[in-house]
Amino acid sequence: MGGLRSTGQMEWNAQSKAYLKSAWESVAQATKQPFNPSLLNRTHFDYNTYPACKAVITIRELQGDDAAFAYLGDIQKAFYTEGKDITSLDTLTHYVQGDTQAFQTFYQSDRAELLMQHDFSKARSMGANAFPSTVKIDEDGHMVCVSGYRSLEEVLTI
């Protein structure tokens, strides 16, 4: 997890909403994924990826990589197509498959915070500073970071 935006990094105003709407529409067009702009109608919103990243890391620690990947898809759908506030622990808990109490306990732990900071540092060291970013290991063992949406075919040719 890279933690693209933290609390207060993006002012919630007409200019930032227009930027997000344009960026999200471009992604929707390229990926054919649905996008619901209702979130942009909110007067106030802290566009903060920190809680969602921490939730994915929590699921990864409690249930493994496959569950974390599925959970990430669920909360991305909740945010982009359902307009849900995934900065809320209640919302993040709603999408947990399994022991929600264990999820909340670990989410609020020092260990979850430490693991998240480690993931953020690792992502930045790889050059992953945009969403989405894909890190590929080439045939010579070198890391190649690709920022922005790319099809699988494009990533494989890099």
C-alpha positions, 0 to 999 in steps of 0.5 A: 500500500502506498498511501497516496493522500493523507489527511488535509493534503487535498483541499475539498473545493470546486477545483479539486473536485473538477480535477478528481471528476476528470481523472476518475472519468478518464480511468472509467473510460480506459477500464470500462469500470463504472464510476459514481460521482455522487461523492463529489457532491459533498460539501465537506470530505477529507480525501484521505487514503490512509484509513483504507490502506490501513484496513487492507494491511489489517486484512492482509495480516489477519487473513492473508494476501488473497483476502486483502486483494479481494477486500481492496476490490470491495472497498474500491467498488464501495468508494468509486461506484457506491460513493461510500466514505471509506475513511470511516472505520464503520464503513471499512468494517462493513466490508470485512468478511470474517471476525469484525472485532478482530479487524477493529482491534488490529486496525487500531493497534500499534502493529497495524500502524508500524506495518502501514508505515513500512508499506508506505516507505517500501512503495516510495522506495520503489517509485510508486508515488501515484495511483495506480502504480505497478511495480514489475520485476523484469527478466534481469531482476530490475524493478520497473515502476509504472505509474498511471493506468496501463493494460496488462498487455502494456505492463508486460511489454515494459 
